[in-house]
Amino acid sequence: MRDPDVSEAWKPLTSKMLVYDQGPQVTVLVDPDHPTIWQQEPYSSDLKEWAQAAEARGHYVILFCGDDVVKIEPGVTAWA
């Protein structure tokens, strides 16, 4: 993701995630060696904000970690 508004925390070497737009989908690929990093701050809050913004445009956020696939929902307050 090459958005100047995205914080330095999201650099792949720091976040252990790769984020890119794919049509109506924002795709988040999580390094399987760090499977819960996306549930930590600032990532968790950012993902929820991105999901809310995406939903307003008719888009969505999908996260992949190994064999797990999660649709990030804007109203979720805790991750299962």
C-alpha positions in Angstrom: 0.0 0.0 0.0 1.5 3.3 -1.1 -0.8 5.7 0.8 1.0 8.6 2.5 -1.6 8.6 5.2 -0.7 5.0 6.3 1.7 5.0 9.3 5.2 3.7 9.3 4.0 0.9 11.5 2.5 -0.7 8.4 5.8 -1.2 6.6 6.0 -4.9 5.8 9.2 -5.5 7.8 7.6 -3.9 10.8 4.0 -5.1 10.6 4.7 -8.6 9.2 1.9 -7.9 6.8 1.5 -6.9 3.2 -1.6 -4.8 2.2 -2.8 -4.1 -1.3 -6.0 -3.1 -3.1 -7.4 -5.7 -5.4 -10.5 -4.3 -7.1 -13.2 -3.9 -4.4 -11.1 -5.8 -1.9 -8.4 -4.6 0.4 -6.2 -7.7 0.8 -4.1 -8.2 4.0 -1.5 -11.0 3.9 -0.2 -11.8 7.4 3.2 -13.6 7.9 2.1 -17.0 9.3 5.1 -16.8 11.7 3.3 -13.8 13.3 -0.4 -15.0 13.2 -1.8 -12.7 15.8 0.0 -9.4 15.0 -3.0 -8.1 13.2 -5.0 -8.3 16.4 -2.6 -5.9 18.2 -2.5 -2.1 18.1 -2.2 -0.1 16.0 -3.2 -2.7 13.4 -6.5 -3.8 14.9 -7.9 -0.3 15.0 -6.6 0.6 11.6 -8.1 -2.6 10.1 -11.5 -1.7 11.6 -11.3 1.9 10.2 -10.3 0.6 6.8 -13.2 -1.9 6.9 -15.6 0.9 7.7 -14.3 3.1 4.9 -14.3 0.2 2.5 -17.9 -0.7 3.4 -19.0 2.9 2.7 -17.7 2.4 -0.9 -19.2 -1.0 -1.3 -15.8 -2.6 -0.8 -14.4 -4.9 1.9 -11.3 -6.0 3.8 -10.1 -9.6 3.7 -7.2 -10.9 5.8 -5.2 -14.1 5.0 -2.9 -15.9 7.4 -1.8 -19.3 6.4 -5.0 -21.3 5.8 -7.2 -18.8 7.7 -9.3 -16.2 6.0 -11.0 -13.4 7.9 -13.4 -10.7 6.6 -12.7 -7.7 8.7 -16.0 -6.2 9.9 -16.1 -2.5 10.9 -18.4 -3.1 13.9 -16.4 -5.9 15.6 -15.0 -4.8 19.0 -12.9 -7.9 19.7 -11.3 -10.6 17.6 -12.2 -14.3 18.1 
